[in-house]
């Protein structure tokens, strides 16, 4: 079997995994520390902004450039 398989762990996929992971973990840790320090509302704002920023980066970098269109009509 000499089939070549492309690795799932390409540079783009690894970067996407890192962005998603850091977009959830870092704001979550910051929210936890702020909550323990008594700044619960500020922690919730930090988490929401961090998560929203991650969603925007994923949309802008990976989803927006996709060409999601149907087949073009062909006139007979």
Buried (B, 14 or more C-beta within 10 A) or exposed (E): EEEEEEEEEEEEEEEBEEBBEEBBEBBBEBBEEBBEEEBEEBBBBBBEEBBEEBEEBBEEEBEEEEEEEEEEEEEE
